[in-house]
Amino acid sequence: MSDLLDTFLNWDYIAEVLPDLLTTGLVNTLVLAGFSAVLGTLLGLGLALLGLSHRRWLRWPARVYTDIFRGLPAIVTILLVGQGLAVVARPLFGTNPYPLGILALSLIASAYIGEIFRAGIQSVDKGQSEAARALGMTHTATMARVVVPQGIRRVLPALVNQFISLVKDSSLVYFLGLLASQRELFRIGQDLAANTGNLSPLVAAGLVYLAITVPLTHLVNFVDRRLRDGRPVRGGDTLDELEPARG
């Protein structure tokens, strides 16, 4: 039993790796996930609008793109983009694998986010757009000011779930090769685990991942409940007490 505990919870190794995990690994993981989330969201919104187009020549490319990047394993996409475009991108990014890693993660995320946006936009009642058009708004203005904002609000929990997936998938950028200053959580834990033959550094990396993803998961549940049920009225509230808040 003591050997098992020492393999997974050797506090000396955890103390040794913890500073690098927090100062280098955590920062790089959040940078990879954050930039990929922003780029993936912009691409995904474009894919959703193309997928809802009445023109088949716009709708089909979006469908093919989504099928490809949702169908491929994430590691295959990351290696194809990170290694396949390395020569082409070298004059722009040098040998830094970070930008191509972010691009690969963004392409994967956009395929899923596009479907999330499409479902959210389609869930908006048609009467909303018909009312906006009746007021004289153009189709573009109706989508931008009425339909899309409502659709995005309805899929916020799913978008947060996608960000959680990005945090976890950022560990796959490890396969592109990273400099010491670019290592994310998994790479830092894996390096020390390989050097010592002890899994405690990987356990420490896993705990930092959980410290990011578990609160986000509960945030998703909280937002989902608020969107489904609305703000609950406290037992002691009266209509008079609530009135100023409405104003």
N, C-alpha and C positions, 0 to 999 in steps of 0.2 A: 504493500500500500504506500509506503513512504517513497519507493522508487517511482510509482505512478504519479504521486503528487509532485515529486521533484521534476519529472518530465514535463508536466504542464504548468506547474506553479513554482518555479524556482525564482524566488524574489530577487536574488542577486542579478540574474540575467534580465528580469523585468526592469529593475532599477537602472541597469546599464543601457537598455534600449529606449526607455521611456522619454528621455529628453529629445532624442532624434525623432521619435514618433510624433511628439507634440510640436516641435519647432520646425521640422522639415516635412515629415510624412503627412501630417494633418493639413498643413498649408497647401502642399502640392495636390493632395486629394481634393480639397475644396476648390482649388483653382481649376483643375481638370473638370470636375463636375459642374462648377458654376459657369465657365465659358461654354461648355458643351450644352448646358441647359438653355442658355440664352440663344445660341446659334440654332440649336435643335428646335426651340420654340418658334423662332422666326421662319425657319424652313417648314416646320410642321403646319403653321398657319397658312403658308402659301400652298402647301400640298392639299390642305383641307378645302381651300377656296377653289383650287383647280379641280379637285375631285367632285365638287358640287356644281361645276359648270354645266350648262346645257350643251356645250360644244364637245363632241366626242373627241376631237383631236387635242383638246386640253385635258379631258378627263382620263383618257387612257394612259398617257405617260405617267400621270400621278399614280394611277393604279399599279402600273408595272414597277415603278420605283418602290412603292410601298410593299408590294409582294416580295421583291428581291431583298430589301434590307430587313424585313421582318422574318423572312425565311432562312437567311444565312445565320449561322452561329456567329456571335459577336466577335469571337477571337479570329474567325476567318476574315471578317470585314476589316478588323484592326490591322491584321498582317498584310492584307491586300493593299489597303490604303497607305499604311505606314511604311511598308517596304517597296510597294509598287510605285508609289509617287515620290519616293525619297530622292531619286536622281533628278526628276523634273523640278522638285521643290528646293533642291540644294542651293541654287543661287539666291533664293529668297529667304530661306530659313537656316541655311548652313546644315550642320549635322544634328541640330536640335530636333529630337523626335516629338517634342511637346505639341507643336502646331498640328502635325499630322495625326497625332493621337487624339487631339481635341476634334479635328475634322472627322475622324472615323467615328468617334462617340456621338458627334452631332448628327451624322448621317443615319446612324442606327436609331437615335432618339427621335429624330424628325419623323421617321416612318410610323412610330407608335403615337407620337404626339399629334401627327396629322389625323390619324384615325380617331383620337380622343376629341380633337376639335370638331371633326366632321360629325361625330355622334352628338356633340353638344349643340352645334348649330342646327342640325336636323331636328333636335328635340324642341326647339323654339316654335311655339304655335304659329301657324301660317297667318292667323289673324293679326299678329303683331306687324308683319311686313305689309300686309294688305292695308292696315290702318295707316302705316307710315306713307305708303304710296298714295293713299287717298288724300293725305295732307300735302301732297305735291313733292315729296322727297324722291330723288332719283334712286335707281336700284343700288348704285354704289353707296350713296349716303345712307340708304336703309340698312344695308349690310353693315357699314362701318359704325353707325350710331345706334342702331336698334338690335339687329339680330346677333351680330358677332359678340358684343359685350355680354348679352344675356347667355349666349352659348358658352362663353369662357367661364362665366360665374358658375354655371352648372357643373363644369368638369374640373373645378379647382382641386378636389380630392384626388382625382385620377392624375392630374399634373404633378401633384406632390409625390404621388407614388412613383411616377416616372423619374423624378429627381432622385428618389431613394435608389432606384435601379441604377442611375448614372453613378452615384457614389460607389456602389458596389462594382460596377463594370469598369470604373477607373483603374482598378487593380490590374486589368488586362493590358494596360499600356506598358506594363512591366516587360512584355515580350518584345517591345521595340528597342529595348536597351536604354537605360537612363543613366545620366551622370549622377555623382554622389549628391549633388545639390538638388536634383530633380526627382529623387526617389519618393514614391508615395508610400502609404502606410504598409501595404502588403510587402513591397520590395524591402523596406527597412527590417520588418519582422523576419522575412524569409532569409535575408542575408545573415543575420546573427544566428538564426536557427540552423542554417547550413554550416556555419563556422563552428558552432558549439555542439551540434547534434542534439540540442534540447529544444523542445517546442514552446517553451515559455514565451519567447519573443513573439511568436505567431499568435499565441493566446492574448498577449498584450495588444497586438495590432487589432485582433478581433474585438477586443473590448472597446477600443477607440471607435471602430466602425459602429458598434452597437450604441455607443454614446451619441452618435450622429443620427442613426436610422430609427432607433426606438422612439425618441421624442418626436421625430417627424411623423412616425406612424400614428402616434396618439394625436398629433395635430390634425392628421388626415381624418381620423375618426371624429374629432371635435368639430372640424369644419363641416364634415358630412352631416353630422347631427343637426348643426345649426341651419344648414341649407335645406334639410328635409323637414325639420320641425319648426323652424323659426325660433326666435328668442323666447324662452319660457318666461311666463309671468310669475313673479314671486308671490307667495301666499299673502303677504301683507300689503302688496301694491293695490291701490285703488285707481279708478279711472282718472280722478283729479290729480293723483300723484304722478301718473304716467303722462299726462297731457303736456307739461313743459318739455319733456324729452322728445315728444313728437315734433314740437315746434322747432 
